[in-house]
Amino acid sequence: MRYSKLFGKTLKEVPKDAALISHKLLYQGGFIRESTAGRYYFLPLGMRVFDKIKQVIKEEMDKAGAQEMVAPVLHPKSLWEETNRTTSVGFELMSIKDRNEMEFVLGGTAEEMLVDLVRKFQISYKDLPFNLYQFSTKFRDEMRARGGLLRVREFVMKDAYSFDRSEEEFKKEYAKMSDTYTRIFERVGLKTIIVESDNGYIGGDYCHEFVVESDAGESKFLTTEDGSYAAHEDVAVFAIDKKNTDEEEKALEEVEAVRGTTMEDGVKLHNKPLWQQIKDVLFVDEQGRFILAIIRGDYDVNEIKLLHAVKAYQLRAATEEEIREKLHSEPGFISPVGIKEIVDKEIKLVIVADPSLRTIKNAYGGANKKNRDLLNMNIDRDYNADIEIDIALAKAGYKTIDGKELVAKKGIEVGNIFQLGFHYSSKMKGAEFVGADGTKKQYYMGCYGIGLARTMAAVVEVYQDEKGIVWPVQASPFICHLVGITNNDERIRDKADEVYKKLLDAGIDVLYDDRDVAAGEKFADADLIGIPVRLVVSQKTLAQEGRIEYKERASETAELLSIDEILKRLTVVKKEV
Amino acid sequence: MRYSKLFGKTLKEVPKDAALISHKLLYQGGFIRESTAGRYYFLPLGMRVFDKIKQVIKEEMDKAGAQEMVAPVLHPKSLWEETNRTTSVGFELMSIKDRNEMEFVLGGTAEEMLVDLVRKFQISYKDLPFNLYQFSTKFRDEMRARGGLLRVREFVMKDAYSFDRSEEEFKKEYAKMSDTYTRIFERVGLKTIIVESDNGYIGGDYCHEFVVESDAGESKFLTTEDGSYAAHEDVAVFAIDKKNTDEEEKALEEVEAVRGTTMEDGVKLHNKPLWQQIKDVLFVDEQGRFILAIIRGDYDVNEIKLLHAVKAYQLRAATEEEIREKLHSEPGFISPVGIKEIVDKEIKLVIVADPSLRTIKNAYGGANKKNRDLLNMNIDRDYNADIEIDIALAKAGYKTIDGKELVAKKGIEVGNIFQLGFHYSSKMKGAEFVGADGTKKQYYMGCYGIGLARTMAAVVEVYQDEKGIVWPVQASPFICHLVGITNNDERIRDKADEVYKKLLDAGIDVLYDDRDVAAGEKFADADLIGIPVRLVVSQKTLAQEGRIEYKERASETAELLSIDEILKRLTVVKKEV
């Protein structure tokens, strides 16, 4: 490709809102342009990178036995209603009616579409297992898009859906996909950390993110120095130390407590440790249920864990008015003890206790009345929870179950894999196969996503320097960048043209800067665009027995080589792609 | 690929609404499934065909110097308002608001998006010309979708947009794209006819459809036996013979005419030829203007030509009530003579005359009053038109301008190319480049589309027989279909597995039917799926010195060949792809 003819040249200016280095460099290099916030054009250079990444994904997915297909972009809304996702996804879902008044969802993920496709077939145990994948445009109506390709509203995702006969069979597929993802990212130059994460509105019991460590990322996770454990803040678990479990249970006692409403006010008044206090946090869910989360005073409640515990889609903090008028308790003095007896009859109140409450005895805290506290509260004896489950927020500095310290890291989530189990096949009628015994069974599912544009941005975040991008070969738009320093000398132009032709004949992808501009500008552009190998034809190089300058983008040193030597080297590079 | 593992097996049943052979065979063969009417899944087999066609298009577009990029699927509605297309496209346009109340159009074609992209750059004459193309999902809210892939509501289109410095430069690009399209279709086995056509809401002055002759098609066109002329019914022109132009103009005369309202009633009453009567057809456009189309009595009005003549988007027939109460004329007795003087003051009436009226003298017809006719009407003397332009509908049997007879044909429109000229660059602010003289100029545009799914359906319409599809190699999902007739004989299964492995090692795309089903079923499936070469390993073939049966799908005869000979032949076939 001649650079003079390429649509989308480099620019010196930077978009106003470019906070991310990948956004800045992909814009300046002529890879992308924004249409509206969060919706991007891929220019010819960017398209080549996109295709390189896509090809790696396709090869590895095919190698893993997955089969490519494609589903429509507009999903019948009725399918999303079958699984209740029109409710659970919330505002991120865009929907549209056609002129026949049929409603569609602009797909953000395609579990229902794939199940609906598979149930059109009478499949038997002989047809299973299979894994179907597609590259298709996805939509997320994000409230705010970040500049650049890291959080967008429209993007191409490789999404895959596996169908297995059993959990056991699924586990093998999940492991295979995990390995496949690691290899895909490795091939485009990215080292990924596999992080346990929350499944959001996807459903299922567990999932993992593939994260590229980077300060530009939005994915916060906790991990150990040795990497043996890594989990998103939303799901991370940690070891809870025992406190005074050996203590005798003392008699419950109500005392006057003229104090403020914070945990610290309680500590000061009673002169007891924070951990011995019960922390009570009250939420209201989308159905109007009140959720009282209780936990040991020195821990915080993780709202995502709490959401899952009560199977809700959304939580908000209860207001002071609601606490007083509906629960007949008092802000800052809530207590699980006796609360169920005092709330309004029509109120549905769910008490969720964190197991950390079992590591303390004779706890203190509010008495559901202003300026009154209870001392010596003990679980089972004085209060019970409707649900007792881990709802504690893990933090850096806490210990893992096997005693290693957790450290906080940030990264870019480039892919994720989800166990779905029977989540969809149990909700969607006919999502079943005929077993070897002739009976119908639900299939066991998983799903697997990679955001192509985000992967591209992650590569740039990792591979760049002060001069521009430094593409790894597998993701680079071209293998080499040929620069002719002609200074209006026809002889040099002819030589550069000849080298260009030889490279093309050898099947080497080459970007040829054939413009009539200064050498400095051409070198700066080559550094900005970041193709792995730069070749220079100039009067100086030609004076050296017609040699050509060969310089790798990642290296500071240049060599003078013959065209034959260059072709030999580039043919080796080409094979790596 | 092992057929036992392929998702999407063959079926005997046919979808209820399958009127088209391509719909029937692509469904039965396991290539596609309908999601909702006009929105299709491509199953793994269909996806492979899709990719083959896509690859051919990509190769030829690249060879022609076009550059691949991609634009977002959701287009800001404001862009479509700039060019007034939100009005002109009408109901086929789907639009949607995001949660920030920004309006988008689901793109059906992307002229505005491309101009908006290009105007983000300060381009100069040195950057031009260029041609940008993309493969992306397009949407058309068709009132009725046809079964199968011929008329759908969501589809992947290869759309390209050329930007040139001048009309002269553009014409070369248009010719190059025309050749490129012919070659693309030829490579996937389709002979196309280049048919002049109407540009619908795309704009510009002229365009051409690439049509595959087929009774399954919806594209009706007129052509000569020698193919020297081909035009869509909507735009076809023809030679109009002179009638009584030598006759003396007689005095205009109003006579009593107690008759019905048809042209034939006039002929009978006056005993004069149909051609001497004036045909008056009255329409109302989307702005409420009345359009009176007048033409020689033996011709019909072409509404598409009329639309363009008056620059309207939509026409409907005027009602009898409107004719009487607003125009103060009479249905069946409308006349251009004096009509402008009798219509309501607030009425905007546009008279459009076909040039055929200049081939007759002393015409007869209504007098704008019930049961009154005028005799001896002559253009210029008795009536004038606001617009005098060709609005005549061409028909089979008419003659071309150079005297050849027109015949009517039907076909499938697989691609089209449009001259856009300054249509978009004049409407969109900043759609310009800096010329060599330093002044800003609008660029001259063209656009070029290919529907991939429709191309796939067209291939099947052309290449099929009573047993199934007969894929041309370039569009086939695999190069060969290996069938093992094992009858539970491990030795034969091992041999078939060995052949499969050898084919894979040689890089031959092979579908291997490894199922435990009867030979007849396997053969029927192979014929239905239609892969060009079928290989059979059976007890019978193995008895012949370990040979393998080789049969081409398009041929009736089979041969017994050694594996080496087969590999040699298939390597040749592979190179054709």
Interface residues (C-beta under 8 A of the other chain):
Chain A: M1 S4 K5 L6 F7 G8 K9 R33 S35 T36 R39 Y40 Y41 F42 L43 P44 G46 M47 F50 D51 G65 Q67 E68 M69 V70 A71 P72 V73 L74 H75 P76 F91 M94 S95 I96 D98 R99 N100 M102 L106 M113 D116 L117 V118 K120 F121 K126 D127 F130 L132 S136 T137 F139 D141 M143 R153 E154
Chain B: S4 K5 L6 F7 G8 K9 R33 S35 T36 R39 Y40 Y41 F42 L43 P44 G46 M47 F50 D51 G65 Q67 E68 M69 V70 A71 P72 V73 L74 H75 P76 F91 M94 S95 I96 D98 R99 N100 M102 L106 M113 D116 L117 V118 K120 F121 K126 D127 F130 L132 S136 T137 F139 D141 M143 R153 E154
